[in-house]
Amino acid sequence: MRVSSAERAMNYAVLILVGITVLWPLGTILVKAFGPQSVAASREGAFHPENFVTAWVDGRFSQYMGTSVMVALFVVSVATLVSILAGYAFGTMRFRGSTPLFYLFLLGIMVPTEAIIVPLFFDLRTFGLTDTLWGVALPQIAQSTAFGTYWMRAYFRGVNVSVIEAARIDGAKPRQILWSVLVPMGRPAITTMVVLFFMWTWNEFLIPLVMSPTGAFRTAPLGLALFQGQYTQGVALLAAGAVLVALPIVVLYFFLQRHFIRGMLEGAVKE
């Protein structure tokens, strides 16, 4: 099918328009982040990279981002492992109760956090898990595992059966088939899942807010909200803080974008 020059020009025009629409707010935040904090600072020039240092120190982002990194690494590691194992079981095995159990996993996707956060808080407080890493991480592990199980089940069900049969003929056990054959083949789908897990965990606001009422495990988004309350008029410092909080996700996506896009195109359609 040949595309005419008019159609090609129209496609580029639409892409450019969408790109400008998406990038304009980001560009505005970057400009504000490097801008002067006050009229007095504007006399010294229009470029002020020291805003990031000031925001980092005054906003205590080293502490908050350290907590976010710890929570994100724990959630992503556990949720990825459980999702791969559960997806492998539901995608390649047939056992009694597999369908109802899989639908039970899907409840984690369908039920919003706001509907269960209050009773969940009292349950975790009963076991002494609030204001701990477990209290902040476990609900997010459950949410991520619900989606990850669905995602990995779709991938495993889309794998050519002959690949699994060939591995079995060669004497590979189910565990070896999973880790030596299917996981390397599914690297794009797994990478996409890991990026999504990290993004969701890093941006989570409600669960750390409720599960850590004293602020002992305050994450970066909570720190940014607190920083906003302190600097309601300091647009430059707020923009710098927002850039600092968003930077880890941008860097991660920059390095894994090829696998992420490939996983979105391949992994999600294998159902």
Buried (B, 14 or more C-beta within 10 A) or exposed (E): EEEEEEEEEEEEEEEEEEEEEEEEEEEEBBEBBBBBBEEEBEEEEEEBEEBBEBBBEBBEBEEBBEBBBBBBEBBBEBBBEBBBBBBBBBBBEEEEEEEEBBEEBEEBEEEEBEEBBEEBBEEBBEEEBBBBBBBBBBBBBBBBBBBBBBBBBBBBBBBEEEEBEEBEEEEBEBEBBBEEBBBEEBEBBBBBBBBBBBBBBBBBBBBBBBBBEEEEBBBBBBBBEBBBEEBEEBBBBBBBBBBBBBEBBEEBBEEBEEBBBBBBEBBBEBE
